[in-house]
Amino acid sequence: MSYSKATDLLRLADFAAARHRGVTLQEIEREFQVTRRTAQRMTSALEQVFPFSVEILVDPDRTKRWTLREAPLARLRLHGDDELEALDYSIERLSENGDFRQRNALAALRDRLMAALPAREARRLEADSEWMLEAYGVAARPGPATHISKEISETISDAIRGPYLLRFSYRGTARFVEPHGVLLGARRYLVARSPGEQKLKHFRLDLITSAEVIKEFCERDPDFDLNDHAAHAFGSYQSAEEYGPVHWRFSPDAAERAAEWHFHPAQQTEHQEDGSLDVRFFASGWLEMAWHLYQWGDNVEVLKPPQLAKLVEGFQRGDFNALP
């Protein structure tokens, strides 16, 4: 949109908001010195840019009038699902990081934006956003991550929001699934199941190609909870064969720092008499655990499982001059 057209659109918004009964196409033609076709394009643009504030009234003689509920421009800019989801997601991440000053400021902005929406639309958007927040409810840890194409990511989000069936190619094989959520981490995994099956499967997003939303509603498992599902893994990789008790012991020198870490949502910690710290939880993903434990050098001992202890054996260095 050119600068002059954008200016005219803002003028039209003020024009429509200032008149209690709204403005007609004829009045727009006169005010802006434009043709009927241009006036029609301007009202279409007004409806598109301000979808939740434009009201169309019809006179007894079937003349249409466009009006705007009076509101600051900032309030008119909330365009629904995507922007509300982004706000809610950011608020949730700030809460988890303990940045409550930024979290409270963003939450206040979110509340003001929602207050400008019609009540019915606000309720619908909040319900959709709540589901999407749950569908992407696992916080990504800082650090490197694989590249996911924007098109693939947006297609999967659209399918989850539906919820719609999703078709894609995975390692050269065609897949047709009911999406349930996404696990975030160094690698991202789509959690989904094939129609008619109960078993959930995981698909690496960076290996998905040619994704397509099938506009056919699918039914999510009503008992599925992504946070509970994600807790079966240390990171984002899950394995039923590896799932079991995990027990680490951090040295007295590292105990204070380790106590600041949240290794798993259901972890239990216990300080020992010698100053060391024990951390216990249930999860799978031995390789991702080993990658993380390497950072602690010889300041951590793996007591369970024995397979993980063997995996890190010989790689616990003592020459790191800092703790994670």
N, C-alpha and C positions, 0 to 999 in steps of 0.2 A: 504494500500500500504506500503511495507517495505521501510526501509531507502534507501537500495541500488537501488530499483526500482525507488524511487522518485528522487534519484540523477541522474540515467540514463535518466529519463524523462526531467529533467532540462538541462542535457547535450545535449539531442536531440533537445530541444527548441533552445539552442544556436547554435547548428550545423545547423539547418534548417534556422535560422534567418541570419546566417553569409553567406549563399550561395544564391546569387541573383536568381538563377534558382531552388533553393530548393534541396532536397535530395531524392534519390530513395530508394526503399527497398534494392536493392543490395548494395548501399553505406552504408546504416544503418547496414546491415549484416557485412560488412567489418570493419566499424568503431567500432562497439560494440561487434564483434565476437559472433554473435547470429545466430540462424536459421531463415529461412524465416518466419515461423509461429510467432516467437517471435518478429521479426521486424514488422509484421502486427499488433500484439497486441500493440506494442509501438506507432505506428502511430494512432491507434484507441484511445489510452489514450491521445495522444497529442491533437487530435481533441476534446476530451471530456473536458479536463482541460482548453484549450485555444480556446473555440468555435468561438470567434469573431476575432481571429488573424491568425488562420490557413487558408492558401489558398492551394488548390490542383490544380496543373497544369498537363496537359496531353500532352505529346510529340506526334509528328506525328505517331510514332510507337506504340502509346497507353501506353507508360511507364508513370506511375504516379510520380509526384514530390511534396513533401510537403515543404512548405515554411512558415515562420512567418514574419508578418510585424514587423519591429524592434520597440520595445517599452520596457520600464522598466517593470520588473516583476510585480510591484504593479499595473500597468495599466492593465495587462493581467488578473487580478484576479476578475474583475467585471463580474459575471456570469449571469447578466440579471435581470429579473423581481424582484425576491425576495430581492436581495441586494440593488437594486436601490430604491425599495419601502421603505426599512428600512432606507436608507439614507434620502429620502425625508420626511418620517414621523418624523424622529428625528429632522430634520431641522425645520419643522413646529412646533413641540412641543417646541423647544428652542426659537423660535420666540415668541410664546405665553407666555412663561415664562419670556421674557425680557432678556435672556442670549445671547446677540448679539455677544459677542466675540467668544463663542463656536459655535454659529450658523454660523458666517461668516467663521470660520475655516473649519467647516464641509461642508459648501456650496462650498468652494474652492476645497476641496478634491473631492467632487461630480463632479464638472466641469472638473477636470483633468481626472477622470475616464471616463466620458462621451466622452471626446475629443479623447480617444483612440479607440472608437467604430466606425465602418462604419456608415456613415451618415444615411442610411436607417434604420439600426438596432437601432441607437440612437433615431430616431424619433418614432419608434414603442414602444420602452421601455418607453420613456417619456410619450407617450399617455396612456400606460397601467398604469404607475405609477401615473399619474394625476388622473385617475379614482379611483385607489385603495386608494389614499390619500383622495379623496372625499368620498369614501365608508366608510372609517374609520376616517371621518373628525371631530368627536366630541372628544375633549380632555378629557381624564380620569382625574377626580379629585384625588389628593393624598388621600391615606387611604386604608383601607382593601377592598378586592374584593373577589368575589366568585372564586373558582377554575374551570377552563375550561381545559378539556383535550387537549393535543397538537394535537391529531388526529382530534378531532372535529373542532378545530380552523383552522387547515390547510385545512381541507375539505371544510369548509365554504369559506375560502379565495380563494381556487381554483374555486369554483362555482361562486363567485362574479367576479373573473378575467375573466371568460369565455366570456360573462356570460352564465352559464349552469344551467339547472334545478337541483334542490337539493331535495333529498329524505331523510327523517329521521323519527325517532320515538320521539314523544313529549308527555310526561305523559302517555305513553302506547298506543298512537294513531299514526297511520302512517300519515305522512304529505308529500305533493308533492308541491313544491313552486318555484317561481321565485325570487331569492334573489336580494335585492336592496342595502343593506348596513348593517352596524353594529353600534349600539349606545353603547358607552363606558361609564362606570361609576362603582359604587360599584357592580352593576349587569350589565351584557352585554346582549343586545337584538338584535336578528336578525330581520331586517325589510324586509318583503317579502309579496308576494301576491300569491294566488292560480291561476293557469293558467285559463284565461278566465274571471277573476274577476278584478275589479278596486280597491277594498278596500285593504289597506295595513294592515298587521297584525304584531304583535310583539311576538317573541319567546325567552324566556330566554335561553341563551346558556348553562347554567349549567344544564338545564333540557332536553337538546337534546342528544339523543343517536343514535347509529347505523346510522350515517350520511353517505351519499353516493352521489357522483356527477354523474349525468346522462349526458353523453356526447351528449347532445342535446341543441343547442343554444336556449336561451329565449330572449325576447325583453323587455328591461326596459322601464318604463314609461318615455317618453322624457321630460315631465314636472316636473319630480321628482327631488328635490334638498334635499340632506340629511341634510344639515345645516339648511335649512328652516324648515324641518320636525322636526329636533331635538329641535328647538327653541320653540316648543309647550310644552316642558316639562322643569321642573326645573332641574331634574337629568336625569335619563334614562327611568323612567316610564311615560307613556302617558295615559291620560284619557280624552275623549271628553266631558264627563259630568263635569269634574273638570276645564276644560280650561276656563280662564277668567282673569279679572284684579287682580293684586296682589299689595298691598301697605303696606310697612313696614316703621316704624319710629324708627330710632336709637337715643338713648339718647345723650346729649351733650358729656358725658364722652366717648362714643363709636363711635361718629360720624367720627372722624379722621381715626380711624382704619377701620370702615365700608367703608369709601370712597376709601380705597385701594383695596377693594374686587370687583371682577367682578362676580356678582350673576347670570346674564343672558345676552346673547348677545345683546338684545334690551332694556336693562334697561335704565331708566331715573332717574337722581338724582337731588335733590333740597335741598339746605341748608336753614334751617329756622332761624328766627331772634334769637331764644333762643339757637342756636348752635346745634340743633338736625339735623338729616339728613333723608330725605324721599327718599325711593327707590321704583320705580314703574316699572312693566313689566307685560306681559301677559304670562301665562303658566299654566300647570297642574302639578299634583304630590304633593298633600298636605302633604302626610306622609313624603316624602323626605325633603320637606321644614321644617316640624316640627323637624325632626332629626337634620337638620342644625341649626335651630334657637335655639335649646336647648343650644348650645355652647355659645350663647350670653347672657344667663341668663335673668335678668330683664332689660337688656340694650336695648331691642327691643320690640316694640309694633306692633301687627298685626292689621292694619286698614281694610284690605280687603284680602281675602274674609272672611265672618263671620264664615264659617265652619272651616277655618284654625285657626282663633282666638280662637274658642272653643276647638280645638284640642290641643293647647299649653297652655290653661288656667290651672293654678295650677302647671305648670312645669317650670316656669320662676324664677330660683333661683337667690339669691342675694349674695351668698357666694363664687362665683368663683373669684380667685385672679388674673386672666389673661383673656385677650380677644383672640378670635381666630386669 
